[in-house]
């Protein structure tokens, strides 16, 4: 069986592949967020509030740790 010329395997270093995947994900994130907000507004807003709360908790604990170290 003959392989197609466009079906050749390419070897890409794993680190480069992962870097490209992260860049692609970051580029698509705003579009995905808009889609989720349009299709599932309640769930999306709840998730955003939870993320914000978690981030706020981490930042507050870091600030407290910094104050205790000083």
N, C-alpha and C positions, 0 to 999 in steps of 0.2 A: 504494500500500500504506500503510495506516494504522499508525502506531507505537502501542505500548501506552503508557499513561500512566506506568507504573512503569519503563519502559525509556528514560527520558530521560538524556542524558549530563550528568554533573556535572563542573564544573571545580573541581578542588582544587589549590591551589598545591603544587608538587613538594616543597618543604621540609616542608610540613605532612603530606603523604602519607608521606614518608620517616620523619618523627618518629612517626607513628601505627604504621607497620610495625615500627619498632624497639621501641616499647612493646609491641606485640602479641607480637613474638618473645621479648622478655624475660618477658612474662607466661606464655608457653607453654613456656619453657625447662625448668622443673622437671618438668612433665608429660612432655615429650619425653625428658628424661634418665631418668626412672623407666621409661618404656616401653623405651628402649634397654637399660637395665640388666637388665630382666626378659627381653627377647627375645634379646639378644646380650651376655651377661655378660662373656665373655672379651674380646671386641673393645672393649667399652665401658670396661672397667677398663684395658686396655692404652692406649687413647686418653687416659684420665684421667691415667695415669702419665706419658705423653709430654708432656701439657700442663703437668703439675706440674714436670717436669724442665726444660722450656723456660722456664717462669716463674722457676724457681729460678736458672737460668743468667743470665737477664736481670737479676734482682735482685742476684746476686753481682757481675756486671760493673758495675752501677751503684754498688754499695757500694765496689768497688775503685776506680772512677773518682773517687768522692767522697773516698776516703782519699788518693789521689794529688794531688787538687786542694788538699787542706788543708795 
